[in-house]
Amino acid sequence: MAITPSPPSDTNPAIAWLQIRIVYGAILAASIMYVVVGELLHQNGPVSPSLLYAFLMPALVFAVVALLQRAAFQANYEREQVTASARKPLIVGVAGCEAIVLLGFVYRFMGGAPKFAYGFYAVGFFLFLLLYPGAR
């Protein structure tokens, strides 16, 4: 008796979209935890102003990457392609959003001013909203 392998999940759009939402939700949940932990365990003390600029440059790069990946994912989304290669732009974009939130977490954890850390959080979560995979 031969065992036949099950078809890959790429052939079932419902499973593929569920996988996309699970990855999105897991990365979003991790980002929310960064904010909670950063606010609960932050240090109080002076932070060099140059540290803020050092964190802003990669945050800008991550934001641009997230927006570019959003455009690539939207093109695949409109064609309703849910293959593994079509999901890569979303995962890369969401990872960029998480990185921005993580920069805010590190800045706040090191004793940075809350208003600047909240800026990182706000930009990261705004980009998360832009990258939401939508309903299918």
Phi, psi and omega per residue, in radians:
M1 nan 2.103 -3.100
A2 -1.542 2.476 3.094
I3 -1.657 2.156 3.111
T4 -1.654 2.301 3.140
P5 -1.216 2.609 3.094
S6 -1.295 2.627 -3.136
P7 -1.157 2.623 3.119
P8 -1.090 2.693 -3.098
S9 -1.156 -0.309 3.133
D10 -1.132 -0.372 -3.140
T11 -1.431 -0.238 3.128
N12 -1.937 1.797 -3.086
P13 -1.033 -0.605 -3.125
A14 -1.109 -0.733 3.119
I15 -1.192 -0.712 -3.137
A16 -1.085 -0.756 3.131
W17 -1.195 -0.586 3.066
L18 -1.123 -0.729 3.103
Q19 -1.085 -0.715 3.116
I20 -1.064 -0.799 -3.124
R21 -1.173 -0.585 3.110
I22 -1.159 -0.795 3.114
V23 -1.091 -0.797 3.119
Y24 -1.024 -0.834 -3.127
G25 -1.117 -0.669 3.140
A26 -1.157 -0.748 -3.140
I27 -1.229 -0.650 3.080
L28 -1.125 -0.748 3.114
A29 -1.088 -0.701 3.093
A30 -1.094 -0.702 3.133
S31 -1.141 -0.682 3.094
I32 -1.110 -0.683 3.115
M33 -1.140 -0.621 3.077
Y34 -1.038 -0.753 -3.132
V35 -1.127 -0.810 -3.118
V36 -1.080 -0.853 -3.128
V37 -1.142 -0.721 3.131
G38 -1.072 -0.657 -3.140
E39 -1.354 -0.520 3.134
L40 -1.383 -0.588 -3.010
L41 -1.995 0.319 -3.096
H42 -1.158 2.696 3.098
Q43 -1.603 2.680 3.026
N44 -1.918 2.122 3.134
G45 2.936 2.944 -3.127
P46 -1.276 2.483 3.083
V47 -2.167 2.430 3.135
S48 -1.076 2.322 3.106
P49 -1.069 -0.448 3.135
S50 -1.184 -0.397 3.105
L51 -1.140 -0.663 3.108
L52 -1.082 -0.780 3.124
Y53 -1.154 -0.619 3.107
A54 -1.142 -0.538 3.118
F55 -1.489 -0.468 -3.126
L56 -1.200 -0.646 -3.100
M57 -1.095 -0.905 3.096
P58 -1.149 -0.535 3.112
A59 -1.105 -0.697 3.086
L60 -1.115 -0.725 3.114
V61 -1.101 -0.795 3.128
F62 -1.085 -0.656 3.136
A63 -1.155 -0.747 3.114
V64 -1.119 -0.755 3.116
V65 -1.073 -0.759 3.136
A66 -1.076 -0.728 3.127
L67 -1.185 -0.685 3.092
L68 -1.143 -0.709 3.130
Q69 -1.192 -0.543 3.087
R70 -1.089 -0.746 3.130
A71 -1.104 -0.709 3.125
A72 -1.162 -0.718 3.129
F73 -1.178 -0.682 3.132
Q74 -1.057 -0.671 3.118
A75 -1.093 -0.745 3.100
N76 -1.204 -0.650 -3.109
Y77 -1.114 -0.738 -3.116
E78 -1.195 -0.529 3.079
R79 -1.479 -0.044 -3.131
E80 1.037 0.599 3.057
Q81 -1.539 2.199 -3.102
V82 -2.142 0.458 3.118
T83 -1.225 2.929 -3.123
A84 -1.038 -0.708 -3.131
S85 -1.193 -0.465 3.113
A86 -1.320 -0.384 -3.136
R87 -1.489 -0.301 -3.092
K88 -1.014 -0.761 3.137
P89 -1.025 -0.676 3.131
L90 -1.136 -0.775 -3.107
I91 -1.138 -0.728 3.116
V92 -1.152 -0.732 3.122
G93 -1.118 -0.756 3.136
V94 -1.181 -0.605 3.069
A95 -1.130 -0.606 3.055
G96 -1.135 -0.698 3.078
C97 -1.090 -0.770 3.127
E98 -1.092 -0.660 3.131
A99 -1.115 -0.646 3.108
I100 -1.139 -0.782 3.098
V101 -1.093 -0.688 3.136
L102 -1.144 -0.617 3.057
L103 -1.115 -0.699 3.062
G104 -1.103 -0.691 3.102
F105 -1.073 -0.844 -3.124
V106 -1.119 -0.750 3.128
Y107 -1.061 -0.784 3.138
R108 -1.203 -0.697 -3.138
F109 -1.097 -0.556 3.127
M110 -1.428 -0.034 3.081
G111 1.841 0.241 3.132
G112 -1.183 2.787 -3.124
A113 -1.115 2.412 -3.117
P114 -1.025 -0.640 -3.072
K115 -1.090 -0.571 3.109
F116 -1.362 -0.694 3.095
A117 -1.103 -0.699 3.120
Y118 -1.117 -0.546 3.069
G119 -1.106 -0.769 3.077
F120 -1.065 -0.800 -3.130
Y121 -1.049 -0.800 -3.085
A122 -1.088 -0.778 3.137
V123 -1.130 -0.770 3.135
G124 -1.056 -0.801 -3.114
F125 -1.283 -0.526 3.045
F126 -1.113 -0.745 3.102
L127 -1.167 -0.601 3.033
F128 -0.995 -0.768 3.133
L129 -1.092 -0.690 3.131
L130 -1.165 -0.526 -3.082
L131 -1.625 0.102 -3.115
Y132 -0.986 2.275 -3.032
P133 -1.182 -0.191 3.079
G134 1.416 -3.128 -3.087
A135 -1.824 2.270 3.068
R136 -2.345 nan nan
